[in-house]
Amino acid sequence: MEAIKAWRSENAKKFQHRVDPLFLLERDGKTVVACRLSGNFPNGAVTTNFVFTLAGGKIASLVIE
């Protein structure tokens, strides 16, 4: 959790961005949230997947594809 907070904080200092969820689906026992990421970073916008593995009602892992 601390590593995610640190990563998030560093990126917030460098880039102003917005994350807009597009849709959610279940895939291979994981929760996938497709998002549109836009802001003042190189190329300005991208669609990406946030792939969550849940355990006990909490996030056990997150992979950004």
ABEGO torsion letter per residue (X at the ends): XAAAAAAAAAAAAABBBBBBBABBBBBGGBBBBBBBBBEABBGGBBBBBBBBBBBGGBBABBBBX
